[in-house]
């Protein structure tokens, strides 16, 4: 995807509206508990500062659903950004109101301001043209650097591009480079690992990846739907009964395409959904009727690891077990460790898999960790992302 970036346009001294993804987790006292997304935005902001731009940042936070809710204010983000950049980030009291207009009108070169949460307006998610236009009147150039929301056609992610020259920041450039190469031109063998709870969330991705990968590894809750489709007992495990035919079709497609389709061979089951529940490891064909599968077993870890070690490109999306509970995080952590040791391009597809890798302190050992869960899934699926499509082509 050959989209223009901030490098490909004359920005010197210009007023630039930047869509960032500052949707960061906070505790009940409005303290940011993980600033990864804020840190990720800094290279683009720094580049704009170096080019003497007047910088207007905007983002959403949480789901205020078109209402002003103080707990979703971006004020803590402005504070954190000021600290990280070593320069004041002025905070607007609103998005397109008096405060924002006044601040933006008086903005000098190398000054930064942050608009209040764009989702305080319902017009944002409705992609209302009037709202997008009002946003655009504050600036001369639009930069999208929020990959996490690029799959949404919202006013601040897609609408403003109709009124301003639009290019990408460095974060989106990086996402397109790694995810794009993995899909269009992977070094082989190419292995995809898909986890998570439901097959239905990943149908499009599985279908699309079967056209491209050499091996597809399935773990997590969705594996049990594939076992059930083969006639095995899955006990109380997550299982989508209405997707059994689809699971069979996908296995059949893999066979026709000559793609190695790996499912777990053993599973760690628990008595109930509780972090301290009694647990044991059983063969996947022998899950007891009143137990529930929560993780992959030791034999599966060995099987998956052996396959991953042969790979030259690996894309991983979705945990392989209930990694929030320590006793069921073994599978996810073990596979993360294998990925951190191999000589290959390793791409972690955002969301829970990114969280699992961060939690295991292995993030710096991966080639690329995507900042967008839903966006990276849709990109891997081959869907067009509105927040990317609206940017100028090189």
C-alpha positions as CSV (number, residue, x, y, z in Angstrom):
1,X,0.0,0.0,0.0
2,X,1.8,3.0,-1.3
3,X,0.4,5.9,0.8
4,X,2.0,9.3,1.3
5,X,3.6,9.9,4.7
6,X,4.6,13.2,6.5
7,X,7.9,12.9,4.6
8,X,6.2,13.2,1.2
9,X,4.5,16.6,1.8
10,X,5.8,20.1,2.6
11,X,4.8,20.7,6.2
12,X,7.2,23.4,7.2
13,X,5.4,25.9,9.5
14,X,2.0,24.5,8.6
15,X,-0.9,23.9,11.0
16,X,-1.4,20.1,11.2
17,X,-4.3,18.1,12.6
18,X,-3.0,14.7,13.8
19,X,-5.4,11.8,14.6
20,X,-3.7,9.8,17.3
21,X,-4.8,6.7,19.2
22,X,-4.7,7.8,22.8
23,X,-7.3,5.3,23.9
24,X,-5.2,4.3,27.0
25,X,-6.2,2.3,30.0
26,X,-6.8,4.3,33.2
27,X,-7.5,3.5,36.8
28,X,-10.5,4.9,38.8
29,X,-8.4,8.0,39.7
30,X,-7.7,8.9,36.1
31,X,-4.1,7.7,36.2
32,X,-2.8,6.2,33.0
33,X,-1.9,2.6,33.7
34,X,-0.2,1.9,30.3
35,X,1.2,4.7,28.2
36,X,2.4,2.5,25.2
37,X,0.0,4.2,22.8
38,X,1.1,7.7,23.8
39,X,4.8,6.7,23.4
40,X,4.0,5.2,20.0
41,X,2.8,8.6,18.7
42,X,5.9,10.5,19.7
43,X,8.1,9.9,16.5
44,X,5.4,11.6,14.3
45,X,4.9,14.5,16.8
46,X,8.6,15.0,17.0
47,X,9.0,15.1,13.2
48,X,6.3,17.8,13.1
49,X,8.1,19.8,15.8
50,X,11.3,19.5,13.9
51,X,9.5,21.0,10.9
52,X,8.2,24.0,12.9
53,X,4.6,22.9,12.6
54,X,1.7,24.1,14.7
55,X,0.3,20.8,16.0
56,X,-3.3,20.0,16.8
57,X,-3.7,16.5,18.2
58,X,-7.0,14.7,18.4
59,X,-8.2,11.2,19.7
60,X,-11.0,9.3,21.3
61,X,-10.9,7.6,24.7
62,X,-13.3,4.9,25.7
63,X,-16.9,4.9,24.6
64,X,-18.7,8.0,25.9
65,X,-21.3,7.5,23.2
66,X,-21.7,11.1,22.1
67,X,-22.0,12.5,25.6
68,X,-19.5,14.6,27.6
69,X,-18.3,12.3,30.4
70,X,-15.5,13.7,32.6
71,X,-14.0,10.2,33.2
72,X,-13.2,10.0,29.5
73,X,-11.5,13.3,29.3
74,X,-8.1,13.4,27.6
75,X,-6.6,15.8,30.2
76,X,-4.4,13.0,31.7
77,X,-3.1,12.3,28.2
78,X,-2.1,16.0,27.7
79,X,-0.2,15.8,31.1
80,X,1.6,12.6,30.1
81,X,2.5,13.9,26.7
82,X,3.9,17.1,28.1
83,X,6.1,15.1,30.4
84,X,7.3,12.8,27.6
85,X,8.0,15.6,25.1
86,X,9.4,18.0,27.6
87,X,7.2,20.7,26.3
88,X,3.7,21.9,27.2
89,X,0.7,20.4,25.4
90,X,-2.1,22.8,25.7
91,X,-5.5,21.2,26.5
92,X,-8.7,22.4,24.8
93,X,-11.9,22.3,26.8
94,X,-13.9,21.1,23.8
95,X,-13.5,19.7,20.3
96,X,-14.8,22.3,17.8
97,X,-16.1,24.9,20.3
98,X,-14.8,28.2,21.5
99,X,-11.9,26.9,23.4
100,X,-10.5,24.7,20.6
101,X,-11.0,27.5,18.0
102,X,-9.3,30.1,20.2
103,X,-6.3,27.9,21.0
104,X,-5.8,26.8,17.4
105,X,-6.1,30.3,16.1
106,X,-3.3,31.5,18.4
107,X,-1.1,28.4,18.0
108,X,2.5,29.3,17.2
109,X,5.2,27.2,15.4
110,X,6.4,24.3,17.5
111,X,3.4,24.6,19.8
112,X,1.1,21.6,20.5
113,X,-2.5,21.4,21.6
114,X,-4.8,18.5,22.2
115,X,-8.6,18.6,21.5
116,X,-11.0,17.0,24.0
117,X,-12.3,13.5,23.3
118,X,-13.8,13.5,19.8
119,X,-16.3,10.9,20.8
120,X,-18.0,13.4,23.1
121,X,-19.8,14.2,19.9
122,X,-22.1,11.7,18.3
123,X,-21.2,13.3,15.0
124,X,-17.8,11.7,15.2
125,X,-18.9,8.1,15.0
126,X,-21.7,9.1,12.5
127,X,-18.9,10.6,10.3
128,X,-21.0,13.8,10.0
129,X,-19.6,15.9,7.2
130,X,-20.4,19.2,9.0
131,X,-18.5,18.0,12.1
132,X,-15.6,16.8,9.9
133,X,-15.5,20.1,8.1
134,X,-15.5,22.1,11.4
135,X,-12.5,20.0,12.5
136,X,-10.7,20.6,9.2
137,X,-11.1,24.4,9.4
138,X,-8.5,24.5,12.2
139,X,-5.7,23.1,10.1
140,X,-4.0,23.0,6.7
141,X,-2.9,19.4,6.6
142,X,-4.3,16.2,8.1
143,X,-2.1,13.3,9.4
144,X,-3.6,10.0,10.4
145,X,-1.4,8.1,12.8
146,X,-4.2,6.0,14.6
147,X,-4.0,2.5,13.1
148,X,-6.2,1.2,15.9
149,X,-9.2,3.1,14.5
150,X,-8.3,2.9,10.8
151,X,-11.0,0.4,10.2
152,X,-13.7,2.9,11.3
153,X,-15.1,5.5,8.9
154,X,-15.4,8.2,11.6
155,X,-15.2,12.0,11.1
156,X,-11.6,12.3,12.6
157,X,-10.3,9.1,10.9
158,X,-11.8,9.5,7.4
159,X,-14.2,12.5,7.1
160,X,-11.6,15.2,7.5
161,X,-9.6,13.8,4.6
162,X,-12.3,15.1,2.3
163,X,-11.4,18.7,3.3
164,X,-7.6,18.6,3.8
165,X,-4.6,17.0,2.1
166,X,-4.2,13.7,4.0
167,X,-1.1,11.6,4.7
168,X,0.0,9.0,7.2
169,X,2.2,9.3,10.3
170,X,5.1,7.0,11.0
171,X,3.0,4.6,13.1
172,X,0.6,3.8,10.2
173,X,3.5,3.6,7.8
174,X,5.1,0.9,10.0
175,X,1.9,-1.0,10.3
176,X,1.4,-1.0,6.5
177,X,5.0,-2.0,6.0
178,X,5.0,-5.1,8.2
179,X,1.4,-6.3,7.9
180,X,1.4,-5.4,4.1
181,X,4.6,-7.4,3.5
182,X,3.4,-10.4,5.5
183,X,0.3,-10.5,3.4
184,X,1.7,-9.6,0.0
185,X,5.3,-10.8,0.1
186,X,6.1,-13.0,3.0
187,X,9.4,-14.9,3.4
188,X,8.5,-18.5,3.6
189,X,7.7,-20.8,5.4
190,X,4.8,-18.4,6.4
191,X,3.0,-19.5,9.6
192,X,-0.1,-17.9,11.1
193,X,-1.2,-18.6,14.7
194,X,-4.8,-17.8,15.5
195,X,-6.3,-17.9,19.0
196,X,-9.1,-16.2,20.8
197,X,-12.5,-17.4,21.9
198,X,-14.6,-17.6,18.7
199,X,-14.3,-18.9,15.2
200,X,-17.0,-16.4,14.2
201,X,-14.6,-13.5,15.0
202,X,-11.9,-14.9,12.8
203,X,-13.8,-16.6,9.8
204,X,-12.7,-14.0,7.3
205,X,-9.1,-14.1,8.5
206,X,-8.9,-17.9,8.5
207,X,-10.4,-17.9,5.0
208,X,-8.0,-15.2,3.7
209,X,-4.9,-16.7,5.3
210,X,-5.6,-20.1,3.9
211,X,-4.8,-18.5,0.5
212,X,-1.4,-17.3,1.7
213,X,0.2,-19.3,4.5
214,X,2.1,-22.6,4.6
215,X,0.9,-23.6,8.0
216,X,-2.2,-22.4,10.0
217,X,-2.1,-23.1,13.8
218,X,-5.4,-22.9,15.7
219,X,-5.5,-22.5,19.5
220,X,-7.5,-20.8,22.2
221,X,-11.3,-21.2,22.7
222,X,-12.1,-21.5,19.0
223,X,-10.2,-24.8,18.8
224,X,-13.1,-26.6,20.6
225,X,-15.5,-25.8,17.7
226,X,-13.1,-27.6,15.4
227,X,-13.0,-30.7,17.8
228,X,-16.8,-30.7,18.0
229,X,-17.0,-30.5,14.2
230,X,-15.0,-33.8,14.1
231,X,-17.4,-35.4,16.5
232,X,-15.4,-35.2,19.8
233,X,-16.8,-34.3,23.2
234,X,-15.8,-30.8,24.3
235,X,-17.5,-30.7,27.7
236,X,-18.3,-27.2,28.9
237,X,-15.7,-25.6,26.6
238,X,-16.5,-22.6,24.5
239,X,-18.1,-24.0,21.3
240,X,-20.1,-22.4,18.5
241,X,-22.6,-25.1,17.6
242,X,-23.9,-23.1,14.6
243,X,-20.3,-22.9,13.1
244,X,-19.6,-26.7,12.9
245,X,-20.2,-26.9,9.2
246,X,-18.0,-23.9,8.6
247,X,-15.2,-25.4,10.7
248,X,-15.4,-28.6,8.5
249,X,-15.3,-26.4,5.4
250,X,-12.2,-24.6,6.6
251,X,-10.4,-27.8,7.4
252,X,-11.4,-29.1,3.9
253,X,-10.2,-25.9,2.3
254,X,-6.8,-26.2,4.0
255,X,-6.5,-29.8,2.7
256,X,-7.3,-28.7,-0.8
257,X,-4.8,-25.8,-0.7
258,X,-2.1,-28.0,0.7
259,X,-1.9,-25.9,3.9
260,X,-0.8,-27.7,7.1
261,X,-3.7,-27.2,9.5
262,X,-2.6,-27.7,13.1
263,X,-5.0,-28.1,16.0
264,X,-4.0,-28.8,19.7
265,X,-3.5,-32.5,20.6
266,X,-3.9,-32.1,24.3
267,X,-5.6,-29.5,26.5
268,X,-5.6,-28.3,30.0
269,X,-9.1,-28.5,31.4
270,X,-10.6,-27.0,34.5
271,X,-13.7,-27.8,36.7
272,X,-15.0,-24.2,36.5
273,X,-14.2,-20.7,35.3
274,X,-12.1,-19.7,38.3
275,X,-8.4,-18.9,38.6
276,X,-7.9,-21.5,41.3
277,X,-10.0,-24.2,39.8
278,X,-8.9,-27.9,39.9
279,X,-7.2,-28.6,36.5
280,X,-5.6,-31.5,34.6
281,X,-4.3,-32.1,31.1
282,X,-6.1,-34.5,28.8
283,X,-6.0,-35.5,25.1
284,X,-8.2,-33.3,23.0
285,X,-10.2,-36.4,22.0
286,X,-10.9,-37.2,25.6
287,X,-12.3,-34.0,27.2
288,X,-14.6,-35.1,30.2
289,X,-18.2,-34.0,29.8
290,X,-18.3,-31.7,32.8
291,X,-14.9,-30.1,32.4
292,X,-13.9,-27.0,30.4
293,X,-10.9,-26.5,28.2
294,X,-8.8,-23.4,29.2
295,X,-5.3,-23.9,27.6
296,X,-3.2,-25.9,25.3
297,X,-1.2,-28.8,26.9
298,X,2.5,-29.7,26.9
299,X,2.4,-31.9,23.9
300,X,0.6,-29.2,21.9
301,X,3.2,-26.6,22.9
302,X,6.0,-29.0,21.6
303,X,4.1,-29.6,18.4
304,X,3.4,-25.9,17.7
305,X,7.0,-24.9,18.7
306,X,8.5,-27.3,16.3
307,X,6.4,-25.9,13.5
308,X,7.1,-22.3,14.5
309,X,10.9,-22.8,14.6
310,X,10.9,-23.7,10.9
311,X,9.1,-20.4,10.0
312,X,10.6,-17.3,8.4
313,X,7.4,-15.2,8.8
314,X,4.9,-15.6,11.7
315,X,1.7,-13.7,12.3
316,X,0.0,-14.2,15.6
317,X,-3.4,-13.0,16.6
318,X,-5.3,-14.1,19.7
319,X,-4.1,-15.9,22.9
320,X,-3.9,-19.7,23.0
321,X,-5.6,-20.0,26.4
322,X,-7.2,-18.1,29.3
323,X,-4.0,-16.2,29.8
324,X,-5.5,-13.8,32.4
325,X,-5.4,-16.8,34.9
326,X,-1.9,-17.8,35.7
327,X,-2.4,-21.5,35.5
328,X,-3.9,-21.3,32.0
329,X,-1.3,-18.8,30.7
330,X,1.4,-21.5,30.1
331,X,0.5,-22.1,26.4
332,X,0.4,-18.5,25.4
333,X,3.6,-17.6,27.3
334,X,5.5,-20.6,25.9
335,X,4.6,-19.8,22.3
336,X,5.5,-16.1,22.9
337,X,8.9,-17.3,24.2
338,X,9.5,-19.5,21.1
339,X,8.6,-16.5,18.9
340,X,11.1,-14.3,20.8
341,X,13.9,-16.8,20.0
342,X,13.5,-17.6,16.3
343,X,15.3,-15.9,13.4
344,X,12.1,-14.8,11.6
345,X,9.8,-11.8,11.0
346,X,7.4,-12.0,14.0
347,X,4.3,-9.9,13.8
348,X,1.9,-9.7,16.8
349,X,-1.6,-8.7,15.7
350,X,-2.6,-6.3,18.4
351,X,-5.3,-6.8,21.1
352,X,-5.0,-9.7,23.6
353,X,-1.9,-11.2,21.9
354,X,-0.1,-7.9,22.2
355,X,-1.2,-7.7,25.9
356,X,0.1,-11.3,26.5
357,X,3.5,-10.5,24.9
358,X,3.8,-7.3,26.9
359,X,2.8,-9.2,30.1
360,X,5.5,-11.8,29.4
361,X,8.1,-9.0,28.9
362,X,8.9,-10.2,25.4
363,X,7.6,-7.2,23.4
364,X,11.1,-5.9,22.5
365,X,12.0,-9.4,21.1
366,X,9.2,-9.2,18.4
367,X,9.7,-7.6,15.0
368,X,6.5,-5.7,15.1
369,X,3.6,-5.4,17.5
370,X,0.5,-4.0,15.9
371,X,-1.3,-1.2,17.6
372,X,-4.7,-2.2,16.2
373,X,-6.6,-5.3,17.3
374,X,-9.7,-5.0,15.0
375,X,-7.8,-3.0,12.4
376,X,-5.0,-5.5,12.0
377,X,-7.6,-8.4,11.8
378,X,-9.5,-6.6,9.0
379,X,-6.2,-5.8,7.2
380,X,-5.1,-9.4,7.4
381,X,-8.5,-10.3,6.1
382,X,-7.8,-8.2,3.0
383,X,-10.5,-5.6,3.8
384,X,-10.0,-2.0,2.8
385,X,-9.6,0.3,5.9
386,X,-11.4,3.7,5.5
387,X,-8.7,5.5,7.6
388,X,-6.0,4.3,5.1
389,X,-8.0,4.5,1.9
390,X,-8.6,8.2,2.4
391,X,-4.9,9.0,2.5
392,X,-3.1,10.3,-0.6
393,X,-1.3,7.8,-2.8
394,X,2.4,8.2,-3.5
